[in-house]
Amino acid sequence: NGGWYRIREYNYQVGGVPGSQHRIARGFDVYTPRGLSTYKFYKIMREKTKGTGYGIDGNWLHYDVKKVNRIRVWYS
């Protein structure tokens, strides 16, 4: 679901928002490692990285690094 960079057309096809962090290579989606719940994976990423945006959806996690000083989390 998306990787690091998305061209405009692909971002539109997958339902990405126009200002998506994928469009400027500051966000990515990654499958949850085996043996972890996506929520547990999110907690590890939040503790070990400097991410500011996380999206939890099924077996993958969205991660981004906006230039903001707050953490956003959403569930799909």
Predicted model as a PDB file, atoms N, CA, C, CB and O in Angstrom, pLDDT in the B-factor column:
MODEL        1                                                                  
ATOM      1  N   ASN A   1       0.822  -1.197   0.000  1.00 49.00           N  
ATOM      2  CA  ASN A   1       0.000   0.000   0.000  1.00 49.00           C  
ATOM      3  C   ASN A   1       0.857   1.247   0.000  1.00 49.00           C  
ATOM      4  CB  ASN A   1      -0.930   0.006   1.195  1.00 49.00           C  
ATOM      5  O   ASN A   1       0.775   2.018   0.956  1.00 49.00           O  
ATOM      6  N   GLY A   2       1.644   1.487  -0.974  1.00 49.00           N  
ATOM      7  CA  GLY A   2       2.170   2.818  -1.101  1.00 49.00           C  
ATOM      8  C   GLY A   2       3.654   3.055  -0.986  1.00 49.00           C  
ATOM      9  O   GLY A   2       4.170   3.913  -1.702  1.00 49.00           O  
ATOM     10  N   GLY A   3       4.375   2.357  -0.137  1.00 59.00           N  
ATOM     11  CA  GLY A   3       5.796   2.636  -0.027  1.00 59.00           C  
ATOM     12  C   GLY A   3       6.106   4.066   0.363  1.00 59.00           C  
ATOM     13  O   GLY A   3       5.282   4.737   0.985  1.00 59.00           O  
ATOM     14  N   TRP A   4       7.296   4.539  -0.001  1.00 71.00           N  
ATOM     15  CA  TRP A   4       7.724   5.886   0.370  1.00 71.00           C  
ATOM     16  C   TRP A   4       7.086   6.969  -0.476  1.00 71.00           C  
ATOM     17  CB  TRP A   4       9.212   5.992   0.266  1.00 71.00           C  
ATOM     18  O   TRP A   4       6.391   7.838   0.052  1.00 71.00           O  
ATOM     19  N   TYR A   5       7.309   6.930  -1.775  1.00 84.00           N  
ATOM     20  CA  TYR A   5       6.847   8.029  -2.626  1.00 84.00           C  
ATOM     21  C   TYR A   5       5.718   7.556  -3.529  1.00 84.00           C  
ATOM     22  CB  TYR A   5       8.009   8.591  -3.471  1.00 84.00           C  
ATOM     23  O   TYR A   5       5.780   6.458  -4.082  1.00 84.00           O  
ATOM     24  N   ARG A   6       4.693   8.376  -3.680  1.00 87.00           N  
ATOM     25  CA  ARG A   6       3.587   8.078  -4.590  1.00 87.00           C  
ATOM     26  C   ARG A   6       3.449   9.205  -5.602  1.00 87.00           C  
ATOM     27  CB  ARG A   6       2.259   7.878  -3.809  1.00 87.00           C  
ATOM     28  O   ARG A   6       3.417  10.381  -5.241  1.00 87.00           O  
ATOM     29  N   ILE A   7       3.368   8.828  -6.875  1.00 88.00           N  
ATOM     30  CA  ILE A   7       3.037   9.842  -7.870  1.00 88.00           C  
ATOM     31  C   ILE A   7       1.575  10.222  -7.670  1.00 88.00           C  
ATOM     32  CB  ILE A   7       3.301   9.325  -9.333  1.00 88.00           C  
ATOM     33  O   ILE A   7       0.802   9.457  -7.094  1.00 88.00           O  
ATOM     34  N   ARG A   8       1.205  11.385  -8.138  1.00 90.00           N  
ATOM     35  CA  ARG A   8      -0.141  11.915  -7.932  1.00 90.00           C  
ATOM     36  C   ARG A   8      -1.229  10.928  -8.371  1.00 90.00           C  
ATOM     37  CB  ARG A   8      -0.301  13.225  -8.688  1.00 90.00           C  
ATOM     38  O   ARG A   8      -2.197  10.711  -7.642  1.00 90.00           O  
ATOM     39  N   GLU A   9      -1.074  10.333  -9.554  1.00 92.00           N  
ATOM     40  CA  GLU A   9      -2.092   9.433 -10.079  1.00 92.00           C  
ATOM     41  C   GLU A   9      -2.273   8.208  -9.186  1.00 92.00           C  
ATOM     42  CB  GLU A   9      -1.729   8.999 -11.491  1.00 92.00           C  
ATOM     43  O   GLU A   9      -3.401   7.801  -8.906  1.00 92.00           O  
ATOM     44  N   TYR A  10      -1.170   7.624  -8.742  1.00 89.00           N  
ATOM     45  CA  TYR A  10      -1.265   6.445  -7.882  1.00 89.00           C  
ATOM     46  C   TYR A  10      -1.859   6.824  -6.524  1.00 89.00           C  
ATOM     47  CB  TYR A  10       0.124   5.793  -7.699  1.00 89.00           C  
ATOM     48  O   TYR A  10      -2.690   6.094  -5.984  1.00 89.00           O  
ATOM     49  N   ASN A  11      -1.445   7.937  -5.986  1.00 85.00           N  
ATOM     50  CA  ASN A  11      -1.991   8.398  -4.708  1.00 85.00           C  
ATOM     51  C   ASN A  11      -3.513   8.525  -4.801  1.00 85.00           C  
ATOM     52  CB  ASN A  11      -1.359   9.754  -4.299  1.00 85.00           C  
ATOM     53  O   ASN A  11      -4.232   8.133  -3.882  1.00 85.00           O  
ATOM     54  N   TYR A  12      -3.997   9.075  -5.918  1.00 90.00           N  
ATOM     55  CA  TYR A  12      -5.438   9.212  -6.144  1.00 90.00           C  
ATOM     56  C   TYR A  12      -6.097   7.836  -6.229  1.00 90.00           C  
ATOM     57  CB  TYR A  12      -5.712  10.019  -7.434  1.00 90.00           C  
ATOM     58  O   TYR A  12      -7.150   7.618  -5.630  1.00 90.00           O  
ATOM     59  N   GLN A  13      -5.488   6.908  -6.967  1.00 91.00           N  
ATOM     60  CA  GLN A  13      -6.046   5.567  -7.157  1.00 91.00           C  
ATOM     61  C   GLN A  13      -6.214   4.816  -5.843  1.00 91.00           C  
ATOM     62  CB  GLN A  13      -5.161   4.765  -8.089  1.00 91.00           C  
ATOM     63  O   GLN A  13      -7.186   4.079  -5.674  1.00 91.00           O  
ATOM     64  N   VAL A  14      -5.291   4.991  -4.922  1.00 85.00           N  
ATOM     65  CA  VAL A  14      -5.368   4.260  -3.649  1.00 85.00           C  
ATOM     66  C   VAL A  14      -6.115   5.037  -2.575  1.00 85.00           C  
ATOM     67  CB  VAL A  14      -3.974   3.930  -3.154  1.00 85.00           C  
ATOM     68  O   VAL A  14      -6.160   4.610  -1.421  1.00 85.00           O  
ATOM     69  N   GLY A  15      -6.698   6.164  -2.937  1.00 85.00           N  
ATOM     70  CA  GLY A  15      -7.500   6.928  -1.992  1.00 85.00           C  
ATOM     71  C   GLY A  15      -6.704   7.842  -1.080  1.00 85.00           C  
ATOM     72  O   GLY A  15      -7.211   8.284  -0.049  1.00 85.00           O  
ATOM     73  N   GLY A  16      -5.454   8.132  -1.450  1.00 84.00           N  
ATOM     74  CA  GLY A  16      -4.629   9.032  -0.647  1.00 84.00           C  
ATOM     75  C   GLY A  16      -5.115  10.469  -0.741  1.00 84.00           C  
ATOM     76  O   GLY A  16      -5.652  10.883  -1.769  1.00 84.00           O  
ATOM     77  N   VAL A  17      -4.932  11.212   0.309  1.00 85.00           N  
ATOM     78  CA  VAL A  17      -5.337  12.623   0.324  1.00 85.00           C  
ATOM     79  C   VAL A  17      -4.340  13.448  -0.491  1.00 85.00           C  
ATOM     80  CB  VAL A  17      -5.430  13.163   1.787  1.00 85.00           C  
ATOM     81  O   VAL A  17      -3.177  13.060  -0.597  1.00 85.00           O  
ATOM     82  N   PRO A  18      -4.765  14.575  -1.068  1.00 87.00           N  
ATOM     83  CA  PRO A  18      -3.862  15.387  -1.888  1.00 87.00           C  
ATOM     84  C   PRO A  18      -2.573  15.801  -1.158  1.00 87.00           C  
ATOM     85  CB  PRO A  18      -4.588  16.624  -2.356  1.00 87.00           C  
ATOM     86  O   PRO A  18      -1.511  15.835  -1.780  1.00 87.00           O  
ATOM     87  N   GLY A  19      -2.640  16.110   0.118  1.00 86.00           N  
ATOM     88  CA  GLY A  19      -1.454  16.525   0.869  1.00 86.00           C  
ATOM     89  C   GLY A  19      -0.748  15.372   1.564  1.00 86.00           C  
ATOM     90  O   GLY A  19      -0.035  15.579   2.546  1.00 86.00           O  
ATOM     91  N   SER A  20      -0.941  14.163   1.062  1.00 86.00           N  
ATOM     92  CA  SER A  20      -0.354  12.964   1.681  1.00 86.00           C  
ATOM     93  C   SER A  20       1.154  13.080   1.845  1.00 86.00           C  
ATOM     94  CB  SER A  20      -0.680  11.733   0.851  1.00 86.00           C  
ATOM     95  O   SER A  20       1.847  13.596   0.968  1.00 86.00           O  
ATOM     96  N   GLN A  21       1.646  12.604   2.953  1.00 86.00           N  
ATOM     97  CA  GLN A  21       3.092  12.582   3.190  1.00 86.00           C  
ATOM     98  C   GLN A  21       3.794  11.641   2.209  1.00 86.00           C  
ATOM     99  CB  GLN A  21       3.392  12.156   4.639  1.00 86.00           C  
ATOM    100  O   GLN A  21       4.999  11.770   1.992  1.00 86.00           O  
ATOM    101  N   HIS A  22       3.059  10.697   1.614  1.00 85.00           N  
ATOM    102  CA  HIS A  22       3.625   9.841   0.571  1.00 85.00           C  
ATOM    103  C   HIS A  22       4.039  10.667  -0.646  1.00 85.00           C  
ATOM    104  CB  HIS A  22       2.614   8.757   0.156  1.00 85.00           C  
ATOM    105  O   HIS A  22       5.001  10.323  -1.331  1.00 85.00           O  
ATOM    106  N   ARG A  23       3.321  11.748  -0.915  1.00 87.00           N  
ATOM    107  CA  ARG A  23       3.589  12.565  -2.099  1.00 87.00           C  
ATOM    108  C   ARG A  23       4.920  13.305  -2.001  1.00 87.00           C  
ATOM    109  CB  ARG A  23       2.464  13.563  -2.304  1.00 87.00           C  
ATOM    110  O   ARG A  23       5.499  13.682  -3.020  1.00 87.00           O  
ATOM    111  N   ILE A  24       5.402  13.511  -0.786  1.00 85.00           N  
ATOM    112  CA  ILE A  24       6.676  14.228  -0.614  1.00 85.00           C  
ATOM    113  C   ILE A  24       7.721  13.347   0.055  1.00 85.00           C  
ATOM    114  CB  ILE A  24       6.467  15.504   0.213  1.00 85.00           C  
ATOM    115  O   ILE A  24       8.696  13.840   0.622  1.00 85.00           O  
ATOM    116  N   ALA A  25       7.502  12.025  -0.019  1.00 83.00           N  
ATOM    117  CA  ALA A  25       8.452  11.022   0.494  1.00 83.00           C  
ATOM    118  C   ALA A  25       8.760  11.200   1.984  1.00 83.00           C  
ATOM    119  CB  ALA A  25       9.749  11.089  -0.300  1.00 83.00           C  
ATOM    120  O   ALA A  25       9.896  11.018   2.423  1.00 83.00           O  
ATOM    121  N   ARG A  26       7.727  11.557   2.749  1.00 85.00           N  
ATOM    122  CA  ARG A  26       7.899  11.673   4.199  1.00 85.00           C  
ATOM    123  C   ARG A  26       6.963  10.710   4.936  1.00 85.00           C  
ATOM    124  CB  ARG A  26       7.639  13.123   4.657  1.00 85.00           C  
ATOM    125  O   ARG A  26       6.742  10.856   6.138  1.00 85.00           O  
ATOM    126  N   GLY A  27       6.414   9.726   4.214  1.00 89.00           N  
ATOM    127  CA  GLY A  27       5.529   8.752   4.834  1.00 89.00           C  
ATOM    128  C   GLY A  27       5.617   7.425   4.117  1.00 89.00           C  
ATOM    129  O   GLY A  27       5.907   7.375   2.922  1.00 89.00           O  
ATOM    130  N   PHE A  28       5.366   6.350   4.843  1.00 89.00           N  
ATOM    131  CA  PHE A  28       5.354   5.026   4.215  1.00 89.00           C  
ATOM    132  C   PHE A  28       4.410   4.105   4.972  1.00 89.00           C  
ATOM    133  CB  PHE A  28       6.778   4.421   4.171  1.00 89.00           C  
ATOM    134  O   PHE A  28       4.048   4.362   6.120  1.00 89.00           O  
ATOM    135  N   ASP A  29       4.022   3.026   4.302  1.00 89.00           N  
ATOM    136  CA  ASP A  29       3.199   1.978   4.888  1.00 89.00           C  
ATOM    137  C   ASP A  29       4.047   0.715   4.949  1.00 89.00           C  
ATOM    138  CB  ASP A  29       1.879   1.748   4.065  1.00 89.00           C  
ATOM    139  O   ASP A  29       4.755   0.387   3.997  1.00 89.00           O  
ATOM    140  N   VAL A  30       3.971   0.019   6.059  1.00 91.00           N  
ATOM    141  CA  VAL A  30       4.781  -1.182   6.226  1.00 91.00           C  
ATOM    142  C   VAL A  30       3.926  -2.267   6.876  1.00 91.00           C  
ATOM    143  CB  VAL A  30       6.053  -0.889   7.080  1.00 91.00           C  
ATOM    144  O   VAL A  30       3.143  -2.001   7.788  1.00 91.00           O  
ATOM    145  N   TYR A  31       4.097  -3.504   6.382  1.00 93.00           N  
ATOM    146  CA  TYR A  31       3.374  -4.612   6.982  1.00 93.00           C  
ATOM    147  C   TYR A  31       3.888  -4.882   8.389  1.00 93.00           C  
ATOM    148  CB  TYR A  31       3.499  -5.868   6.117  1.00 93.00           C  
ATOM    149  O   TYR A  31       5.078  -4.730   8.668  1.00 93.00           O  
ATOM    150  N   THR A  32       2.987  -5.280   9.261  1.00 95.00           N  
ATOM    151  CA  THR A  32       3.337  -5.616  10.638  1.00 95.00           C  
ATOM    152  C   THR A  32       4.170  -6.894  10.658  1.00 95.00           C  
ATOM    153  CB  THR A  32       2.063  -5.780  11.508  1.00 95.00           C  
ATOM    154  O   THR A  32       3.792  -7.879  10.024  1.00 95.00           O  
ATOM    155  N   PRO A  33       5.291  -6.900  11.369  1.00 96.00           N  
ATOM    156  CA  PRO A  33       6.108  -8.112  11.449  1.00 96.00           C  
ATOM    157  C   PRO A  33       5.337  -9.275  12.087  1.00 96.00           C  
ATOM    158  CB  PRO A  33       7.385  -7.833  12.247  1.00 96.00           C  
ATOM    159  O   PRO A  33       4.500  -9.074  12.968  1.00 96.00           O  
ATOM    160  N   ARG A  34       5.631 -10.466  11.633  1.00 96.00           N  
ATOM    161  CA  ARG A  34       5.012 -11.666  12.204  1.00 96.00           C  
ATOM    162  C   ARG A  34       5.234 -11.719  13.705  1.00 96.00           C  
ATOM    163  CB  ARG A  34       5.573 -12.935  11.542  1.00 96.00           C  
ATOM    164  O   ARG A  34       6.309 -11.387  14.203  1.00 96.00           O  
ATOM    165  N   GLY A  35       4.205 -12.140  14.410  1.00 97.00           N  
ATOM    166  CA  GLY A  35       4.318 -12.295  15.856  1.00 97.00           C  
ATOM    167  C   GLY A  35       3.919 -11.057  16.641  1.00 97.00           C  
ATOM    168  O   GLY A  35       3.864 -11.097  17.870  1.00 97.00           O  
ATOM    169  N   LEU A  36       3.639  -9.956  15.947  1.00 96.00           N  
ATOM    170  CA  LEU A  36       3.223  -8.726  16.617  1.00 96.00           C  
ATOM    171  C   LEU A  36       1.830  -8.331  16.146  1.00 96.00           C  
ATOM    172  CB  LEU A  36       4.231  -7.582  16.350  1.00 96.00           C  
ATOM    173  O   LEU A  36       1.463  -8.578  14.998  1.00 96.00           O  
ATOM    174  N   SER A  37       1.067  -7.726  17.027  1.00 95.00           N  
ATOM    175  CA  SER A  37      -0.168  -7.073  16.580  1.00 95.00           C  
ATOM    176  C   SER A  37       0.247  -5.729  15.989  1.00 95.00           C  
ATOM    177  CB  SER A  37      -1.218  -6.897  17.771  1.00 95.00           C  
ATOM    178  O   SER A  37       1.320  -5.215  16.303  1.00 95.00           O  
ATOM    179  N   THR A  38      -0.590  -5.167  15.146  1.00 93.00           N  
ATOM    180  CA  THR A  38      -0.266  -3.864  14.565  1.00 93.00           C  
ATOM    181  C   THR A  38      -0.185  -2.802  15.653  1.00 93.00           C  
ATOM    182  CB  THR A  38      -1.312  -3.466  13.508  1.00 93.00           C  
ATOM    183  O   THR A  38       0.629  -1.882  15.571  1.00 93.00           O  
ATOM    184  N   TYR A  39      -1.031  -2.931  16.674  1.00 93.00           N  
ATOM    185  CA  TYR A  39      -0.985  -1.972  17.776  1.00 93.00           C  
ATOM    186  C   TYR A  39       0.352  -2.076  18.526  1.00 93.00           C  
ATOM    187  CB  TYR A  39      -2.168  -2.210  18.748  1.00 93.00           C  
ATOM    188  O   TYR A  39       0.944  -1.052  18.867  1.00 93.00           O  
ATOM    189  N   LYS A  40       0.827  -3.285  18.781  1.00 96.00           N  
ATOM    190  CA  LYS A  40       2.123  -3.471  19.466  1.00 96.00           C  
ATOM    191  C   LYS A  40       3.254  -2.907  18.599  1.00 96.00           C  
ATOM    192  CB  LYS A  40       2.378  -4.988  19.776  1.00 96.00           C  
ATOM    193  O   LYS A  40       4.172  -2.261  19.105  1.00 96.00           O  
ATOM    194  N   PHE A  41       3.177  -3.158  17.292  1.00 96.00           N  
ATOM    195  CA  PHE A  41       4.177  -2.627  16.365  1.00 96.00           C  
ATOM    196  C   PHE A  41       4.181  -1.097  16.420  1.00 96.00           C  
ATOM    197  CB  PHE A  41       3.900  -3.118  14.916  1.00 96.00           C  
ATOM    198  O   PHE A  41       5.245  -0.478  16.457  1.00 96.00           O  
ATOM    199  N   TYR A  42       2.993  -0.490  16.425  1.00 94.00           N  
ATOM    200  CA  TYR A  42       2.875   0.966  16.559  1.00 94.00           C  
ATOM    201  C   TYR A  42       3.559   1.442  17.836  1.00 94.00           C  
ATOM    202  CB  TYR A  42       1.392   1.395  16.558  1.00 94.00           C  
ATOM    203  O   TYR A  42       4.313   2.415  17.810  1.00 94.00           O  
ATOM    204  N   LYS A  43       3.300   0.760  18.957  1.00 95.00           N  
ATOM    205  CA  LYS A  43       3.901   1.189  20.230  1.00 95.00           C  
ATOM    206  C   LYS A  43       5.424   1.126  20.171  1.00 95.00           C  
ATOM    207  CB  LYS A  43       3.388   0.315  21.388  1.00 95.00           C  
ATOM    208  O   LYS A  43       6.100   2.006  20.702  1.00 95.00           O  
ATOM    209  N   ILE A  44       5.963   0.101  19.532  1.00 96.00           N  
ATOM    210  CA  ILE A  44       7.424  -0.017  19.383  1.00 96.00           C  
ATOM    211  C   ILE A  44       7.946   1.123  18.507  1.00 96.00           C  
ATOM    212  CB  ILE A  44       7.812  -1.399  18.765  1.00 96.00           C  
ATOM    213  O   ILE A  44       8.927   1.782  18.854  1.00 96.00           O  
ATOM    214  N   MET A  45       7.281   1.349  17.367  1.00 94.00           N  
ATOM    215  CA  MET A  45       7.719   2.424  16.462  1.00 94.00           C  
ATOM    216  C   MET A  45       7.656   3.783  17.153  1.00 94.00           C  
ATOM    217  CB  MET A  45       6.853   2.444  15.187  1.00 94.00           C  
ATOM    218  O   MET A  45       8.552   4.612  16.992  1.00 94.00           O  
ATOM    219  N   ARG A  46       6.602   4.003  17.915  1.00 92.00           N  
ATOM    220  CA  ARG A  46       6.462   5.296  18.600  1.00 92.00           C  
ATOM    221  C   ARG A  46       7.582   5.493  19.625  1.00 92.00           C  
ATOM    222  CB  ARG A  46       5.084   5.392  19.296  1.00 92.00           C  
ATOM    223  O   ARG A  46       8.090   6.602  19.791  1.00 92.00           O  
ATOM    224  N   GLU A  47       7.958   4.423  20.300  1.00 95.00           N  
ATOM    225  CA  GLU A  47       9.021   4.504  21.314  1.00 95.00           C  
ATOM    226  C   GLU A  47      10.403   4.666  20.685  1.00 95.00           C  
ATOM    227  CB  GLU A  47       9.004   3.257  22.196  1.00 95.00           C  
ATOM    228  O   GLU A  47      11.247   5.376  21.230  1.00 95.00           O  
ATOM    229  N   LYS A  48      10.644   4.017  19.545  1.00 95.00           N  
ATOM    230  CA  LYS A  48      11.992   3.930  18.980  1.00 95.00           C  
ATOM    231  C   LYS A  48      12.284   4.904  17.839  1.00 95.00           C  
ATOM    232  CB  LYS A  48      12.222   2.554  18.497  1.00 95.00           C  
ATOM    233  O   LYS A  48      13.431   5.014  17.406  1.00 95.00           O  
ATOM    234  N   THR A  49      11.260   5.616  17.343  1.00 91.00           N  
ATOM    235  CA  THR A  49      11.482   6.508  16.208  1.00 91.00           C  
ATOM    236  C   THR A  49      10.984   7.915  16.534  1.00 91.00           C  
ATOM    237  CB  THR A  49      10.776   5.966  14.945  1.00 91.00           C  
ATOM    238  O   THR A  49      10.465   8.172  17.621  1.00 91.00           O  
ATOM    239  N   LYS A  50      11.151   8.800  15.586  1.00 88.00           N  
ATOM    240  CA  LYS A  50      10.702  10.186  15.755  1.00 88.00           C  
ATOM    241  C   LYS A  50       9.490  10.476  14.878  1.00 88.00           C  
ATOM    242  CB  LYS A  50      11.840  11.165  15.421  1.00 88.00           C  
ATOM    243  O   LYS A  50       9.306  11.608  14.429  1.00 88.00           O  
ATOM    244  N   GLY A  51       8.668   9.470  14.631  1.00 90.00           N  
ATOM    245  CA  GLY A  51       7.479   9.647  13.804  1.00 90.00           C  
ATOM    246  C   GLY A  51       6.488  10.612  14.442  1.00 90.00           C  
ATOM    247  O   GLY A  51       6.439  10.762  15.662  1.00 90.00           O  
ATOM    248  N   THR A  52       5.698  11.265  13.585  1.00 89.00           N  
ATOM    249  CA  THR A  52       4.663  12.175  14.078  1.00 89.00           C  
ATOM    250  C   THR A  52       3.275  11.751  13.631  1.00 89.00           C  
ATOM    251  CB  THR A  52       4.941  13.590  13.610  1.00 89.00           C  
ATOM    252  O   THR A  52       2.280  12.300  14.104  1.00 89.00           O  
ATOM    253  N   GLY A  53       3.193  10.780  12.723  1.00 89.00           N  
ATOM    254  CA  GLY A  53       1.892  10.298  12.269  1.00 89.00           C  
ATOM    255  C   GLY A  53       1.906   8.794  12.127  1.00 89.00           C  
ATOM    256  O   GLY A  53       2.829   8.222  11.546  1.00 89.00           O  
ATOM    257  N   TYR A  54       0.890   8.161  12.653  1.00 91.00           N  
ATOM    258  CA  TYR A  54       0.768   6.715  12.575  1.00 91.00           C  
ATOM    259  C   TYR A  54      -0.658   6.364  12.195  1.00 91.00           C  
ATOM    260  CB  TYR A  54       1.166   6.046  13.913  1.00 91.00           C  
ATOM    261  O   TYR A  54      -1.606   6.942  12.727  1.00 91.00           O  
ATOM    262  N   GLY A  55      -0.815   5.424  11.282  1.00 89.00           N  
ATOM    263  CA  GLY A  55      -2.133   4.919  10.931  1.00 89.00           C  
ATOM    264  C   GLY A  55      -2.134   3.420  11.128  1.00 89.00           C  
ATOM    265  O   GLY A  55      -1.267   2.718  10.608  1.00 89.00           O  
ATOM    266  N   ILE A  56      -3.092   2.932  11.869  1.00 91.00           N  
ATOM    267  CA  ILE A  56      -3.171   1.506  12.175  1.00 91.00           C  
ATOM    268  C   ILE A  56      -4.330   0.922  11.380  1.00 91.00           C  
ATOM    269  CB  ILE A  56      -3.355   1.256  13.714  1.00 91.00           C  
ATOM    270  O   ILE A  56      -5.475   1.351  11.527  1.00 91.00           O  
ATOM    271  N   ASP A  57      -4.022  -0.069  10.530  1.00 86.00           N  
ATOM    272  CA  ASP A  57      -5.061  -0.652   9.680  1.00 86.00           C  
ATOM    273  C   ASP A  57      -4.742  -2.112   9.404  1.00 86.00           C  
ATOM    274  CB  ASP A  57      -5.194   0.132   8.356  1.00 86.00           C  
ATOM    275  O   ASP A  57      -3.801  -2.417   8.672  1.00 86.00           O  
ATOM    276  N   GLY A  58      -5.516  -3.005   9.980  1.00 88.00           N  
ATOM    277  CA  GLY A  58      -5.329  -4.428   9.706  1.00 88.00           C  
ATOM    278  C   GLY A  58      -3.918  -4.882  10.020  1.00 88.00           C  
ATOM    279  O   GLY A  58      -3.476  -4.808  11.166  1.00 88.00           O  
ATOM    280  N   ASN A  59      -3.204  -5.356   8.994  1.00 92.00           N  
ATOM    281  CA  ASN A  59      -1.850  -5.877   9.213  1.00 92.00           C  
ATOM    282  C   ASN A  59      -0.763  -4.936   8.698  1.00 92.00           C  
ATOM    283  CB  ASN A  59      -1.705  -7.226   8.544  1.00 92.00           C  
ATOM    284  O   ASN A  59       0.341  -5.379   8.382  1.00 92.00           O  
ATOM    285  N   TRP A  60      -1.066  -3.654   8.613  1.00 90.00           N  
ATOM    286  CA  TRP A  60      -0.019  -2.707   8.241  1.00 90.00           C  
ATOM    287  C   TRP A  60      -0.113  -1.432   9.057  1.00 90.00           C  
ATOM    288  CB  TRP A  60      -0.101  -2.380   6.758  1.00 90.00           C  
ATOM    289  O   TRP A  60      -1.144  -1.110   9.647  1.00 90.00           O  
ATOM    290  N   LEU A  61       1.014  -0.713   9.069  1.00 92.00           N  
ATOM    291  CA  LEU A  61       1.132   0.522   9.826  1.00 92.00           C  
ATOM    292  C   LEU A  61       1.610   1.631   8.896  1.00 92.00           C  
ATOM    293  CB  LEU A  61       2.098   0.348  11.026  1.00 92.00           C  
ATOM    294  O   LEU A  61       2.583   1.457   8.162  1.00 92.00           O  
ATOM    295  N   HIS A  62       0.929   2.764   8.928  1.00 90.00           N  
ATOM    296  CA  HIS A  62       1.406   3.962   8.223  1.00 90.00           C  
ATOM    297  C   HIS A  62       2.286   4.729   9.210  1.00 90.00           C  
ATOM    298  CB  HIS A  62       0.198   4.864   7.689  1.00 90.00           C  
ATOM    299  O   HIS A  62       1.982   4.820  10.400  1.00 90.00           O  
ATOM    300  N   TYR A  63       3.372   5.271   8.688  1.00 91.00           N  
ATOM    301  CA  TYR A  63       4.324   6.042   9.498  1.00 91.00           C  
ATOM    302  C   TYR A  63       4.704   7.270   8.701  1.00 91.00           C  
ATOM    303  CB  TYR A  63       5.597   5.195   9.877  1.00 91.00           C  
ATOM    304  O   TYR A  63       5.012   7.169   7.514  1.00 91.00           O  
ATOM    305  N   ASP A  64       4.685   8.437   9.340  1.00 90.00           N  
ATOM    306  CA  ASP A  64       5.184   9.625   8.650  1.00 90.00           C  
ATOM    307  C   ASP A  64       5.882  10.557   9.620  1.00 90.00           C  
ATOM    308  CB  ASP A  64       4.045  10.359   7.947  1.00 90.00           C  
ATOM    309  O   ASP A  64       5.785  10.410  10.838  1.00 90.00           O  
ATOM    310  N   VAL A  65       6.589  11.520   9.045  1.00 88.00           N  
ATOM    311  CA  VAL A  65       7.373  12.483   9.824  1.00 88.00           C  
ATOM    312  C   VAL A  65       7.088  13.895   9.333  1.00 88.00           C  
ATOM    313  CB  VAL A  65       8.888  12.171   9.728  1.00 88.00           C  
ATOM    314  O   VAL A  65       7.908  14.517   8.658  1.00 88.00           O  
ATOM    315  N   LYS A  66       5.913  14.382   9.687  1.00 82.00           N  
ATOM    316  CA  LYS A  66       5.580  15.767   9.370  1.00 82.00           C  
ATOM    317  C   LYS A  66       6.425  16.692  10.241  1.00 82.00           C  
ATOM    318  CB  LYS A  66       4.060  16.040   9.580  1.00 82.00           C  
ATOM    319  O   LYS A  66       6.943  16.290  11.283  1.00 82.00           O  
ATOM    320  N   LYS A  67       6.551  17.916   9.801  1.00 76.00           N  
ATOM    321  CA  LYS A  67       7.305  18.909  10.574  1.00 76.00           C  
ATOM    322  C   LYS A  67       6.372  19.574  11.581  1.00 76.00           C  
ATOM    323  CB  LYS A  67       7.954  19.977   9.636  1.00 76.00           C  
ATOM    324  O   LYS A  67       6.150  20.784  11.534  1.00 76.00           O  
ATOM    325  N   VAL A  68       5.838  18.781  12.477  1.00 74.00           N  
ATOM    326  CA  VAL A  68       4.959  19.275  13.534  1.00 74.00           C  
ATOM    327  C   VAL A  68       5.454  18.734  14.859  1.00 74.00           C  
ATOM    328  CB  VAL A  68       3.478  18.865  13.284  1.00 74.00           C  
ATOM    329  O   VAL A  68       6.254  17.799  14.896  1.00 74.00           O  
ATOM    330  N   ASN A  69       4.988  19.310  15.926  1.00 64.00           N  
ATOM    331  CA  ASN A  69       5.442  18.895  17.248  1.00 64.00           C  
ATOM    332  C   ASN A  69       4.337  18.144  18.002  1.00 64.00           C  
ATOM    333  CB  ASN A  69       5.900  20.115  18.057  1.00 64.00           C  
ATOM    334  O   ASN A  69       4.218  18.262  19.222  1.00 64.00           O  
ATOM    335  N   ARG A  70       3.537  17.376  17.267  1.00 68.00           N  
ATOM    336  CA  ARG A  70       2.499  16.586  17.917  1.00 68.00           C  
ATOM    337  C   ARG A  70       2.389  15.250  17.196  1.00 68.00           C  
ATOM    338  CB  ARG A  70       1.130  17.337  17.917  1.00 68.00           C  
ATOM    339  O   ARG A  70       2.712  15.142  16.013  1.00 68.00           O  
ATOM    340  N   ILE A  71       1.940  14.258  17.902  1.00 72.00           N  
ATOM    341  CA  ILE A  71       1.789  12.925  17.322  1.00 72.00           C  
ATOM    342  C   ILE A  71       0.320  12.698  17.002  1.00 72.00           C  
ATOM    343  CB  ILE A  71       2.325  11.822  18.287  1.00 72.00           C  
ATOM    344  O   ILE A  71      -0.553  12.941  17.835  1.00 72.00           O  
ATOM    345  N   ARG A  72       0.055  12.227  15.780  1.00 76.00           N  
ATOM    346  CA  ARG A  72      -1.296  11.899  15.341  1.00 76.00           C  
ATOM    347  C   ARG A  72      -1.382  10.381  15.158  1.00 76.00           C  
ATOM    348  CB  ARG A  72      -1.664  12.656  14.013  1.00 76.00           C  
ATOM    349  O   ARG A  72      -0.454   9.758  14.641  1.00 76.00           O  
ATOM    350  N   VAL A  73      -2.489   9.803  15.580  1.00 82.00           N  
ATOM    351  CA  VAL A  73      -2.725   8.363  15.391  1.00 82.00           C  
ATOM    352  C   VAL A  73      -4.138   8.214  14.870  1.00 82.00           C  
ATOM    353  CB  VAL A  73      -2.517   7.542  16.732  1.00 82.00           C  
ATOM    354  O   VAL A  73      -5.060   8.844  15.387  1.00 82.00           O  
ATOM    355  N   TRP A  74      -4.322   7.388  13.852  1.00 78.00           N  
ATOM    356  CA  TRP A  74      -5.667   7.096  13.361  1.00 78.00           C  
ATOM    357  C   TRP A  74      -5.797   5.614  13.066  1.00 78.00           C  
ATOM    358  CB  TRP A  74      -5.987   7.925  12.102  1.00 78.00           C  
ATOM    359  O   TRP A  74      -4.818   4.919  12.794  1.00 78.00           O  
ATOM    360  N   TYR A  75      -7.018   5.161  13.130  1.00 79.00           N  
ATOM    361  CA  TYR A  75      -7.342   3.760  12.896  1.00 79.00           C  
ATOM    362  C   TYR A  75      -8.272   3.661  11.711  1.00 79.00           C  
ATOM    363  CB  TYR A  75      -7.977   3.115  14.146  1.00 79.00           C  
ATOM    364  O   TYR A  75      -9.168   4.490  11.544  1.00 79.00           O  
ATOM    365  N   SER A  76      -8.065   2.652  10.887  1.00 68.00           N  
ATOM    366  CA  SER A  76      -8.971   2.420   9.733  1.00 68.00           C  
ATOM    367  C   SER A  76      -9.730   1.128   9.947  1.00 68.00           C  
ATOM    368  CB  SER A  76      -8.176   2.362   8.382  1.00 68.00           C  
ATOM    369  O   SER A  76     -10.542   0.742   9.106  1.00 68.00           O  
TER     370      SER A  76                                                      
ENDMDL                                                                          
END                                                                             
